[in-house]
């Protein structure tokens, strides 16, 4: 526990040090001016001049009236440094002006004591300040541990996302940008045999830890569900059943997720899908026609059973399908039609995947300064070629 005494009067310094010694606070340092204090703290007169990352000062007793720079101005400068602003500062002053004392507290001082110094008063204020700092340091360390754990969890969550797939007649790629460390979007695709592929994109309600944990649960059962049940209606019903098994006692919020699941059959050139409350996928055909996959049923997790009607489409030439979460639409403010026009304008054209173009259009956009929602884009390329017998 180290206390820094800043005072231009040597007598005051001696008095304070003796008081501290008798209370077993023997680890002290002194500075005769604000400039000398800055040197001990490893900073300059202006933020950015010098920065010392490690400072072993736990409390500062700062004289308010000093030559060159008073304690109030010195306190303001200290507050500009993130690694110093949590050090408690107790002003020591002979000034009884309430406005000056209020100014000192506004500048960042934790407390103040008046001269002549009262031993009982100064020690009470020092103990209080150090106790509050200890509690603040504990919370700060805990928050740092939580942030580290969140970063690790984000790495684990990112690891379950499916890598790109490139086949002779079929390709699928994705871009993903979570709104925070942990996200509520999930995408995956699986070869189903005989030239068929299952692709799913889902968006869990909400953000943060709870949504990401629900997402990880779905990820854990997804492969088994898709490869076992295959057909869109059966897959969505099974995910609904599995999700509803997550009973949470005294749950105040009912969690659910939207999802779109597509089965592409490259032999039959057929697309089967179920859209469970998700934004409509866009199917860009080779002839320039655009079809919305907008036949929707209710989201997954709201009811024990979902009433749905699977839809089927056929294609002849090359084309591409864009699946996306609503975070992509929210880049543009305004009505739904304006958002769809923006999406279509950037997604139509060449059927081949162009990551640079998509990243520039949706993930580095200056139109959205803050990420309020997860953003995800899945791009399915349907290629021309000889269809296997």
KOLTI-697870 format. One record per residue: residue in three letters; x, y, z of N, C-alpha, C, O in turn. Coordinates in steps of 0.02 Angstrom, whole numbers, plus 50000, padded with zeros to 5 digits. Layout:
BEGIN
alaXYZXYZXYZXYZ;...
//
This chain:
BEGIN
unk500424994150000500005000050000500455006250000500795007450049;unk500455010149947500905015949941500505022349933500055022749892;unk500685027349974500335033749973500825039149950501385039549975;unk500605043349903501015048849877500765055349908500175057049902;unk501225059049942501055065449974501335070949929501935071249917;unk500905075349905501105080849861500965087449896500385089349904;unk501505090949916501415097349952502075101149946502615098349953;unk502025107749934502635111849927502895114149995503425117249998;unk502535112750048502745114750115503045108650151502685103950167;unk503705108750164504025102950196503735101350264503725095450284;unk503505106350301503235105050367502595100850362502495096150400;unk502165102650314501555098750304501715091550286501375086950309;unk502225090550245502425083850225502645079750285502455073950293;unk503045082950329503285079450389502705077450434502685071850459;unk502235082050444501655080650487501255074750461501085070150498;unk501115074850395500705069450366501065062750369500765057650384;unk501715062850355502095056550357502115053650427502065047550435;unk502175057850478502185055350547501505052450566501475047350600;unk500975055850544500305053150558500225046250527499965041650558;unk500455045650465500385039250429500815033850462500605028050467;unk501415035550483501855030650514501545027750577501575021750588;unk501245032050618500945029750680500345025150668500145021350712;unk500065025550608499505021250589499735015350546499335011950514;unk500415014350545500725008750508500665009450432500675004350397;unk500605015550407500655016750335501345019650323501435025750321;unk501835015250315502525017450311502785018050239503315020950227;unk502425015250192502645015450122502375021750089501825021750061;unk502765027150093502545033550065503075036350018503665034450020;unk502845040949976503285044649932503065051849933502485053249949;unk503515056549917503335063549921503525067149856503975065049819;unk503175072649843503315076949785503165084049805502635085349834;unk503615088849790503515095849811503095099949763502945105749777;unk502895097049706502515100849656502125096049612502235089949613;unk501675098849572501295094849525501745091649473501655085949454;unk502245095549450502705092849400503095086849427503185081849392;unk503315087349490503675081749521503215075749529503435070049521;unk502575076949544502095071449550502005068049482501975061849478;unk501975072049428501895069149361502485064649343502405059449311;unk503085066749365503685062649351503635055949387503805050749359;unk503395055949449503315049749487502795045249454502865039149451;unk502255048449429501715044649397501895042549325501555038449296;unk502435045649298502655043749231502245046949176502165043949123;unk501985052949188501585056349137501855063349124502275065749162;unk501605066549072501795073349055501245078249073500745076349104;unk501345084449054500835089549068500215088749026499685091149043;unk500295085248969499735084248924499665076748910500175073348904;unk499055074148906498945067048891499315064948828499275068448777;unk499665059448831500035057048773500765058748774501155056048735;unk500975063448820501675065248823502115059248841502555057248803;unk501975056448899502335050548924501825046048957501375048448991;unk501885039648948501425035048981501825029349011502195025848977;unk501755028449076502035022749110501465018049127501005020049163;unk501475012049102500905007549109500805005149181500245003849202;unk501355004449219501295001849287501465007249337502015010049336;unk500995008749382501095013749434500915010549500500375007649508;unk501375011049549501255007649613501005012449667501155011549726;unk500625017549648500325022249695499605020249707499225019349660;unk499415019649771498735017649788498295023449810497685022949808;unk498605029049830498215034849851498655041049847499255040649860;unk498355046849829498725053049826498415058149874497815059349871;unk498835060949918498635066649960498915072849926499515074049927;unk498475076949897498675082349851498495089149880497915090549893;unk499005093249890498895100049914498525104049859498705103849801;unk498015107749880497635111449831498015117649806497995119149746;unk498345121249850498685127449831499435126249826499775125449877;unk499695126249764500415125349752500635130149698500225132149656;unk501275132049697501525136449643501515132949576501505126749573;unk501535136749522501535134449452500875131249432500555133449385;unk500675126049467500035122649451499695120549516500005117349558;unk499065122449523498725120549585498475113349581498505110049529;unk498225110849638498015103849642497425102249598497355096649573;unk496975107149588496385105849547496575104549475496335099749445;unk497015108749447497225107749378497625101249371497555097549322;unk498055099849421498435093549419497975087549421498105082449388;unk497445087949460496965082449465496615081349399496505075649378;unk496435086849364496115086149299496565082449249496325078249211;unk497205084049250497675080849204497725073349219497735069249173;unk497755071549283497795064449301497185060649275497255054949253;unk496595063749276495985060349254495985058849179495585054849156;unk496435062049142496475060849070496815054249053496785051948996;unk497125051149102497495044949091497085039149120496945038949179;unk496895034549076496465028949097496785024749152496435022349197;unk497445023949150497765019549199497875023049266498115019949313;unk497705029649271497795033249333497135035649364497115037249423;unk496605035849325495995039149349495665035449408495255038349443;unk495855029149419495565025549476495955026449541495745023949593;unk496515030049538496885031449600496505036749640496395042249614;unk496305035249701495935040349741496395046249758496975045449775;unk496115052249752496475058349767496105062149822495525063949814;unk496445063249878496165067249933496505074049933497105074549942;unk496105079349923496375086049924496505088249996496105087150041;unk497085091250006497265094150071497285101650062497675104150022;unk496855105250098496775112350084496635116450146496315114150194;unk496875122650144496705127450196496125131950174495895136150212;unk495905130950112495365135050083494695132550108494555126550105;unk494285137050133493625135150158493075136850109492485136050124;unk493255139350051492775141350000492415135149972492725130749944;unk491755134949981491375129049959491395128249884491385122549859;unk491435133749847491475133249774492125130049752492135125949706;unk492675131849787493325128849771493325121349788493605117349751;unk493025119649843492995112649862492575108549813492745102949795;unk492025111549790491595108249740491985107449674491925102349641;unk492375112649656492775112249595493295106649600493425103149551;unk493585105849660494075100549670493755093649661494045089249629;unk493155092749688492805086349680492605085249607492645079649583;unk492395090449573492215089949503492815088149459492735085049407;unk493405090149480494005088849440494235081549446494675079349408;unk493935077849493494105070749500494345068749568494495062849579;unk494395073449614494605071749682494075067349715493475068249704;unk494305062649756493855058149790493565061349853492985060249870;unk493985065349887493785068149952494255073949967494685075649927;unk494155077150025494605082550046494655082750121494195080650157;unk495215085350146495305086950217495565094050222495905096450176;unk495405097350277495615104350285496195104950333496285100750378;unk496575110250324497125111950370496855116750423496415120750407;unk497115116650484497625111850508497355104750510496765103550524;unk497795099950495497595093050485497395089850552497755090150601;unk496805086750551496565082950608496725075650596496515072650546;unk497105072750642497345065850633496775060950624496795056750578;unk496265061350665495705056650662495345057350595495165052350564;unk495235063550574494865064750512495245062150451494965058750409;unk495895063850447496265061950387496335054350382496305051550328;unk496425050950439496485043750436495825040450418495815035350382;unk495275043150441494615040450423494495041050348494245036450316;unk494685046750321494575047850249495055043550207494865041150154;unk495665042650232496145038350196495895031050196495905027850144;unk495685028650254495445021750257494835020650211494775015450178;unk494375025550210493795024950167493995024850093493755020650055;unk494455029350074494675029650004495015023249983494905020749928;unk495445020550027495795014350010495325008350007495415003849966;unk494825008350051494335002950049493935003049984493814997849954;unk493725009049964493355009649901493785007749841493545004749793;unk494435009649844494885007849789494975000249785495004997349730;unk495034997049843495114989749844494504986449812494574981649773;unk493914988849828493304986049799493284987349723493094982949684;unk493474993349704493474994949632493984990649595493844988249540;unk494574989649624495084985449592494834978249585494964974949534;unk494464975849636494194969049632493704968449574493724963649536;unk493254973349568492774973249513493124973849445492914970749396;unk493644977949443494014978749380494344972249359494314970449300;unk494664968849406494984962449391494464957249370494574953349324;unk493894957249405493364952549386493114953949316493014949249277;unk493014960249299492784962049232493284959949179493104957749125;unk493934960749195494454958649148494434951049137494514948749081;unk494324947349191494264940049184493664938149142493694933749100;unk493114941649153492504940249114492624941649041492424937848997;unk492964947349026493114949048956493554943748924493454942048865;unk494044941248961494474936048934494074929648920494174926448869;unk493624928048965493204922148956492734923048897492604918348860;unk492484929148888492044930548831492424929848765492164927248716;unk493044932348765493454931648704493584924348687493564922348629;unk493724920348739493834913248728493194909948703493204905848657;unk492624911748734491984908948712491834910848640491554906848602;unk492014917048620491904919148551492314915048503492084913348448;unk492934913348522493354909048479493044902148471493044899248417;unk492774899448527492444892948524491834893348480491704888848439;unk491444898648489490834899448449491004900048374490654897248332;unk491524903748359491724904648289491974898048259491914896948199;unk492254893748302492534887348277491994882548252492134878248211;unk491374883348276490844878848254490534880948187490144877248158;unk490704886948163490434889148099490754885148042491354883648044;unk490354883447993490574879047939491034882747890490874888347870;unk491594879747871492034882947821491724882747752491254878947740;unk491974886847705491694886847636491734879947604492174875947619;unk491254878747560491224872447524491204873947449490794877847426;unk491654870847411491684871847339491674865047304492154861147308;unk491124863647269491044857547231490944859247158490894865147140;unk490914854147116490864855247044490234859147025490254863546982;unk489674857447056489034860647039488764865147093488224867947086;unk489134865947147488854869347205489414872547246489934869447258;unk489294878747269489754882147315489344885747368488774887847355;unk489634886447428489314890447479489854893947520490344890947541;unk489744900447531490214904647569489814908947618489194909447612;unk490154911947665489814916147714490264921647740490874920947741;unk489954927247760490284932547796489874933847859489254933647858;unk490224935147914489884935547978490214940848021490834940948026;unk489824945248052490084950348097489624950948157489084953948152;unk489824948248215489394948748274489384955848302489854959748292;unk488834957548335488764964248364489194965048426489374970648444;unk489354959448460489774959648519490204953348520490234949748470;unk490544952048576490984946248579490604939848561490844935648523;unk490004939048590489604933048578488994934948537488714940348545;unk488784930448494488264932148447487704927048447487764921548475;unk487154928848414486574924548411486414922048342485874919348331;unk486864922948294486764920248227487164913848219487694913048250;unk486914909348178487264903048166487104900748095486534900948074;unk487624898548060487514895547993487894889047989488404888048023;unk487654884547945487994878147935487724875047871487174876647848;unk488134870747842487914866847783488244860047785488794859147811;unk487884855147756488104848247759487954844647693487404845347667;unk488444840947666488294836547609487824830947632487934827847684;unk487304829747594486804824647612486844818447568486454813847576;unk487314818447521487384812747476486964813647413486474817247413;unk487164810247360486814810447296486734817547269486214819247240;unk487244821647280487224828447252486764833147289486584838347263;unk486584831447350486144835747389486524839047447486994836047475;unk486314845047465486634848847518486104852247560485624855047534;unk486194852047626485754855547672486094861747699486654861447724;unk485754867547694486034873847716485534877147764484944877647749;unk485784879547822485344882747870485664889247895486274889647905;unk485244894247905485454900547936484924902247988484324902247973;unk485144903648049484654905248102484894911448140485484913048142;unk484404914648171484524920848208484154920348275483544920748277;unk484534919448329484244918848396484004925548421484314930648408;unk483444925548456483184931648485483684934548534483964930948575;unk483794941148530484224944448578484964943948560485144941548506;unk485384946248607486104946148598486434943948663486104942848713;unk487084943448661487464942248722487514934948741487414930448700;unk487664933848805487834927248830487264922348823487354916748799;unk486654924348845486094919648844485934917248773485844911348761;unk485904921948726485754920048657486304915648627486164910948591;unk486924917248644487484913248616487474906148644487644901448608;unk487284905348708487244898648737486694894548704486784888648690;unk486124897648691485594894148654485844892248585485704886748559;unk486214896848554486494895548487486964889548489486944885348444;unk487384889148540487854883648545487484877048555487704871848531;unk486934877248592486534871148600486264868748532486304862848516;unk486004873348492485754871548426486324868848383486234863948346;unk486904871948388487474869548349487654862448367487874858548325;unk487574860648431487754853948454487294848548426487504842748420;unk486674850248410486204845248385486064845948311485694841948282;unk486374850948280486184852648211486384847248161485974845148120;unk487014845048164487244840148115486834833748117486624831148065;unk486724831248177486324825148185485614826148159485324821648127;unk485334832048173484644833448151484604833748075484144830748046;unk485054837348044485034838247971485174831647935484804829847888;unk485694828147955485874821947918485384816247931485324811747890;unk485034816547987484544811248002483874812547969483574808047939;unk483634818747974482954820347951482944823247880482444822447845;unk483474826547859483594828947791483054833947766483214839647752;unk482434831747761481914835847730481774842047772481754841647833;unk481674847847739481594854147776481064854047831481194856347886;unk480474851347816479944851347866480144847247928480034849447984;unk480434841447917480624837147972481204840148013481214839548074;unk481664843447979482234846548014481994852148059482194852548117;unk481564856548034481324862148075480894859548133480944862248188;unk480484854548121480084851748175480524848648230480384849448289;unk481054845148209481504842048258481884847448297481974846748358;unk482114852648264482444858148300481964861348349482164863248404;unk481344862048330480834864848375480744860348436480684862848492;unk480724853848424480644849148480481244849448527481164849648588;unk481844849448498482454849648539482484856148579482664856148638;unk482314861648547482364868148580481864868648637482024871548690;unk481274865948628480764866248680480924861648739480614862248792;unk481414857248731481634853048787482054857048837482164854848893;unk482284862948816482674867148861482204870848909482024876548897;unk482004867448961481554870549010481964874649060482424871949092;unk481804881049066482144885349113481634887849164481164891349147;unk481744885949228481274887749281481254895249291481774898549290;unk480654897949301480554905049313480814909349256481054914949267;unk480774906849196481014910549137480544916449124479944915649115;unk480834922449123480444928449112480364930049037479874933249017;unk480834927748998480824928948925480794922348889481174917748905;unk480354921848841480324915748801480784916548741480674920648697;unk481304912548740481784912948686481534909048625481174904048631;unk481724911348567481554908048505482054910248452482464914648465;unk482034907148395482464909348340482114908548273481694904148264;unk482294913048228482064912348159482574908148121483164908048139;unk482354904748070482814900448032482544899447961481944899447949;unk483014898647916482834896447849483284890547832483894890947837;unk482974885047812483344878947797483184876947725482604876447705;unk483714875847687483654874447615484004867847599484554866547624;unk483694863747558484024857947530484094859047454483604859847419;unk484714859047431484854859847359485034853047331485504849747354;unk484664850947280484794844647245485084846447177484724848547132;unk485754845647170486074847547108485954842647051486064844246993;unk485714836647066485544831847014484864833546983484794833746922;unk484374834747026483704836347003483624843846989483104846046963;unk484134847747007484104855047002483474857647036483054861147007;unk483424855847099482834857347138483044860447205483554858647234;unk482644865147229482754868547293482134867647335481584869647316;unk482214864547393481674863847442481844868047503482424868147524;unk481354871447530481514875647588480924876347635480344875447616;unk481084878047698480604880347748480894886647779481474886947799;unk480464891747782480674898147812480274899147877479664900247875;unk480614898647934480284899247999480374906348025480784907648070;unk479984911047997479994917948021480604921948004480704927248032;unk481024919447958481654922747941481554927547882481094926747843;unk481994932647876481964936847816482014932647753482384927747753;unk481644934347701481614930047642482284929647605482604934647591;unk482494923447592483094922547550482944924947480482364925247459;unk483474926647443483394929247375483724924347326484324922847332;unk483334922047278483584917347228483654921147162483164923047131;unk484284922147141484434925747079484564920647024485074917247024;unk484084920146978484134915146926484564917546868484724923446862;unk484764912746826485194914346769484874918946719485224922646684;unk484214918846714483864923146666483724930146693483374934046661;unk483994931646753483904938346782483304938946827483204944046860;unk482894933746831482304933946874482514932946947482974929146963;unk482164936446992482314936047064481694933147098481144935747090;unk481794927847137481254924847175481404925447249481954923847271;unk480914927647287480974928047360480734921647391480184919147375;unk481124918947436480914913047473480554915447536480824915147592;unk479944917847526479594921447579478964917947604478554921147638;unk478874911547588478324907747616478524905747688478924901247697;unk478244909247738478504908447806478004905147853477404905347842;unk478284901947904477904899547961478174902948023478604907348017;unk477934901248082478144904648143478854902648162479094897348140;unk479204906748201479884905148222479914898748264479404896248288;unk480524896248273480644890148310480664891648386481004896248407;unk480294887648425480324888348497479724891548529479674891648590;unk479274894248489478684897648517478134892748536477784893848585;unk478054887448496477514882748507477784875548505478334874348479;unk477394870948532477594863848532477624861148461478074857148444;unk477164863248418477144861048348477124867148303476834872248319;unk477434866448245477434871848196477054869548134477204864348105;unk476564873448116476204872148053476594875347996476724881347997;unk476784871247947477184873947892477024870247827476754864747827;unk477194873547773477094870647707477754871247668477914876747644;unk478134865847662478764866147625478664868447553478164866747522;unk479144872347529479104875047461479664872047418480194870147444;unk479534871547353480024868747306480084873247246479594876047221;unk480704873947222480864877747162481334873647118481694869247143;unk481324875147054481794871847008482204877146972481984882746962;unk482804875246952483224879846913483524875946855483604869846858;unk483694879646803483984876546743484704878646733485154874446724;unk484824885246734485494887746722485834889246789485594887546843;unk486404892546784486754894546844486354899946881485914903146851;unk486504900946944486164906046984486484906347053486974902947066;unk486194910447096486434910647164485864912447212485384915747193;unk485944910147274485454911447327485804915147383486344913047405;unk485504920547407485784924347462485334923547524484744925347522;unk485614920847577485284920547642485614925847686486214927047681;unk485224929047729485494934447770485074935247833484504933047836;unk485364938347883484994940047944484774947347941485034951147900;unk484314949247984484034956047979484534961547994484404967347978;unk485104959748025485624964848035485884967647971486104973447969;unk485854963847917486074966247852485584971447824485794976247792;unk484944970347837484444975147814484474981747852484334987047824;unk484654981347916484634987247959485214992047945485254997347976;unk485664990247899486174994847878485855001247851486115006747861;unk485295000347816484945005947785484335007647827483915003447841;unk484285013947847483695016147883483125017247833483235018847774;unk482525016347857481955017547814481485011647812481515007047852;unk481035011847762480525006647755480825000147730481384999947704;unk480434994747738480654988147716480814987947642481304984847622;unk480414991247601480534991247528481204994347511481564991847468;unk481374999747546482025003047533482594998547553483114998247519;unk482514994847608483034990247631483114984547581483684982547566;unk482564981847555482604976447507482914978847442483304975147411;unk482754984847421483064987547359483814988147368484194986647322;unk484034990147427484744990747441485084983847437485604983047407;unk484764978947469485044972147468485094969447397485624967147376;unk484544969847362484524967047294485034970547249485374967347209;unk485084977147257485554980947216486274978647224486664979047176;unk486454976247283487144974047295487234966447287487804964147279;unk486684962747288486734955447283486634952747213486854947247197;unk486294956547170486164954047103486794954847060487274958047080;unk486774951847001487344952246955487674945546948487344940446937;unk488334945546954488714939346945488524934246999488404935947057;unk488504927946977488314922547023488914920147064488824916947116;unk489524921547042490104919347079490194923447143490014929347145;unk490454920247194490574923547258491154928447252491684926747228;unk491034934647275491544939847275491584942747346491214947447364;unk492024939947386492044941847457492224949147466491924952547509;unk492694951647427492894958647434492304963347423492204968147460;unk491924961947371491344966247355490814965847409490544971047429;unk490674959947434490154959147486490384962247552489984965347588;unk491014961447568491264964447630491224972047627491044975247676;unk491394974847570491364982147562490644984647565490514989947593;unk490184980847536489494983047532489134982647599488734987047615;unk489274977447638488864976147697489234976247764488934977247816;unk489894975147762490254974347825490754979847840491014980147896;unk490894984047792491314989947804490934996247787491225001447771;unk490284995747791489865001247768489895007247815489865006347876;unk489955013147787489935019247827489225021147845489105025747884;unk488735017647816488045019147831487855017047901487375019747930;unk488215012247930488055009947997488665011048042489145007248038;unk488645016248083489215018048124489305013148183489865011548201;unk488755010948211488785006348268488424999948250487914999948216;unk488714994348274488414987748260487904986248315488084984248370;unk487274987048299486744985648347486494978548341486154976048386;unk486664975048287486424968248277486954964248240487374967048205;unk486934957648250487384953248213487214953748138486634954748119;unk487734953148098487634953248025487924946847995488494945048008;unk487524943647953487754937447922487484936947851486904938447839;unk487904934847806487714933647736487974926847715488574925347722;unk487534922647688487724916147661487564916247586487014917947566;unk488054914347546487994914747473488064907747444488574904447453;unk487544905547409487544898847378487584899847303487164903047272;unk488104896947273488184897247200487964890747168488204885347187;unk487494891147121487264885347083487594885647015487464890246976;unk488014880747000488414880946940488104876846883487714872146893;unk488284878846822488114874846765488614869046759489174869546785;unk488424863746727488864858046718488464852046700487844852146700;unk488814846646685488474840546668488184837446731488534835946779;unk487534836546730487204833546787487334826046788487224822746737;unk487564823346845487704816246849487084812146836486524814046854;unk487184806446804486604801846791486384798646856485914794746856;
//
